[in-house]
Amino acid sequence: MITSAKQRFVRISSRKIKLVIDLIRGKSVEEAFNILRFTPKAAAEPVRKLVQSAYSNAVNQLGSFDLSTEAITIREIRVDQGPTFKRWIPRAMGRATPIMKRTSHIFVELDVPEPEERK
């Protein structure tokens, strides 16, 4: 069974998030939590929360089954570029330069083994 979660309009550039999601792609959920807990990047926290949300979705869909975090793997994780907020900052001699505040959309799918396969 496949469960998913998505987070939109994250206020971090997609280029920075890609560095973090490449670390956990294809890993088990437990291993991904450990990697994200000790990754010193700002993007690790929203990605960890999103993987936790996808895991909670799997628990809610299957009901009261005991799900092992070692058996669940990250099937697909990707980040897409969201809208860019355009701002201006004043500079010397009456000029202004643009500031681009980039956003991202993160999507994760987990592969959960069927109840027969877990025993």
C-alpha positions in Angstrom: 0.0 0.0 0.0 1.2 3.5 -0.8 0.6 6.5 1.5 1.5 10.1 0.7 1.8 13.5 2.2 2.6 16.9 0.7 3.6 20.3 2.0 3.3 23.3 -0.1 4.7 26.9 0.1 7.7 26.0 2.3 9.8 29.1 2.6 13.1 27.4 1.6 14.6 27.2 -1.8 14.0 23.9 -3.6 17.7 23.7 -4.4 18.5 23.6 -0.6 15.8 21.0 0.1 17.1 18.8 -2.7 20.3 18.4 -0.7 18.4 17.0 2.2 15.9 14.7 0.4 18.7 13.1 -1.6 20.0 11.8 1.7 16.9 9.9 2.6 15.5 8.7 -0.8 14.9 4.9 -0.8 15.7 4.5 2.9 13.4 3.1 5.6 11.4 5.6 7.7 13.4 4.8 10.9 16.7 5.4 9.1 15.3 8.6 7.5 14.3 9.9 10.9 17.8 9.3 12.3 19.4 11.0 9.3 17.1 14.0 9.5 17.6 14.4 13.2 21.3 14.9 12.8 21.5 16.8 9.5 22.6 20.4 10.2 20.5 22.0 7.5 17.4 24.2 7.9 15.5 22.1 5.4 15.8 18.9 7.5 13.1 20.0 9.9 10.2 20.5 7.4 11.2 17.3 5.6 11.2 15.4 8.9 7.8 16.7 9.7 6.5 15.7 6.3 7.8 12.2 6.6 6.3 12.0 10.1 3.0 13.1 8.6 3.1 10.5 5.8 3.9 7.8 8.4 0.9 9.0 10.5 -1.3 8.8 7.4 -0.2 5.2 7.0 -1.1 4.4 10.6 -4.5 6.0 10.2 -5.3 4.2 6.9 -4.5 0.8 8.3 -6.3 1.3 11.6 -4.8 -0.3 14.7 -2.2 -2.5 13.0 1.3 -2.4 14.5 3.5 -0.7 11.9 7.2 -1.1 12.1 9.2 1.9 10.9 11.8 -0.4 9.6 9.4 -2.1 7.2 8.1 1.1 5.7 10.4 2.6 3.0 10.4 6.0 1.2 9.1 5.1 -2.3 9.3 8.6 -3.8 10.3 12.0 -2.5 10.5 15.1 -4.6 10.6 18.8 -4.4 9.2 21.2 -6.9 9.7 25.0 -7.1 6.8 27.1 -5.7 6.0 30.7 -6.4 8.7 33.3 -5.9 7.9 36.3 -3.8 9.5 39.4 -5.3 10.7 42.1 -3.0 12.9 45.2 -3.3 15.7 46.5 -1.1 17.0 50.1 -1.2 20.6 50.6 -2.3 23.0 53.5 -2.6 22.3 56.5 -4.9 18.5 56.0 -5.0 18.7 52.6 -6.6 16.8 49.4 -5.6 17.8 45.8 -6.1 15.4 42.8 -6.3 15.2 40.1 -3.6 13.8 36.8 -4.7 12.2 34.8 -1.8 11.8 31.3 -3.1 9.3 28.7 -2.0 9.0 25.0 -2.5 6.4 22.2 -2.7 7.6 18.8 -1.2 5.9 15.5 -1.9 6.6 12.1 -0.3 5.2 8.6 -0.9 5.8 5.7 1.5 5.6 2.1 0.6 3.8 0.2 3.3 3.9 -3.6 3.2 0.5 -5.3 3.2 -0.7 -6.9 6.5 0.1 -10.5 5.3 3.6 -9.5 4.4 4.4 -8.0 7.8 4.1 -11.2 9.7 
